[in-house]
Amino acid sequence: MAIFSLGLLKRIPTGLAYPYYELNYFNTDKDIYFNDQTINITASWELFYDEMVEIAAVKVEILNITNNVVWGTPWYPEKGLKEMNWIVLIQDLQSSFKNSTNYFYIKLYYYYETLPSGGLQKFIADKTIKTVKRNITCELFNFKQYVTSEEIIKLNAYFSYYNDTFDCYENLSSFVIVFDLCRGDGIIFSESFTTDLNGGLKINLTDNVELNTGVYKLKFSFQNNFFFDNTNLTTYYLFVNSNEFFGLSESQDNSNVKENIKEFPIISSVVVIAIIALGLISLSTIKKKNERNIANISFRY
């Protein structure tokens, strides 16, 4: 024990008396995390003090934006060199994750107390990290935006999210999606569906509601949860027996709306053909009139 104590005394830098501490490093593996990931915290420090008349220790805490402690370590009073590594699961943080983005402060504290006069807690270092929810991608396959009321309308929707760890999109399976069919400001059909193993769901609109002439909104959403951002909703437009583009002005201010126009109304094609035909007839009439004028002039002379 005496030899160990002498070794510690030799490590105290020359000219420095008790107490003494030095922070070698204090890091996190990155600055931005998804809510389903873990925070890797590493730290190294040196601590020296006289146990007979002093108390000293180091600890690490994570605080949320309101400065409430959501995770923390015990105090580490061991003298000498200390190297620590903590892996913190973000979903274990005692904080609200209602927002799509959250900020946290990771702080390392040094505590020193002289007996029996009292103590002093001294802050040493901190880091700010951000946690975010993942975005869900919705795709409609073989979707016809312009239909007639006699058609059978079936929706094949697929949901996925980007996995940055493997740099690929993964199917969002066994996930509850809320589908709303809207006309104007009202909801005429609403139901919850659970995606299959491929992240897909099938909806037969014809079996659930009678669609009259007009413009309809197809909205896909889900309840707020810990992992995925529900503020980025997906909306499609469905035109029944209509070639009017009213309603799209509302979507121009909404970057989440997907205007998946795959075919134009037949009436638009008819109008274009009629305009071309009228143009050709007009050219033919002008040409014949000019020919008659030339003939009349030749006859006079």
Buried (B, 14 or more C-beta within 10 A) or exposed (E): EEEEEEEBEEEBEEEEEBBBBEBEEBEBEEEEBBBBBBBBBEBBBBBBBBEEEBBBBBBBBBBBEEEEEBBEBEEBBEBEEBEBEBEBEBEEBEBEBEBBEBEBBBBBBBBBBBEEEEEEEEEBBBBEBEBBBBBBBBBBEEBBBBBBEEBEBEBEBBBBBBEEEEEEEEBBBEBEBBBBBBBEEEEBBEEEBEBBEEBBBEBEBBEBBEBEEBBBBBBBBBEBBEBBBBEBBBBBBBBBBBEEEEBBEEBEEEEEBBEEBEEEBEEEEEEEEEEEEEEEEEEEEEEEEEEEEEEEEEEEE
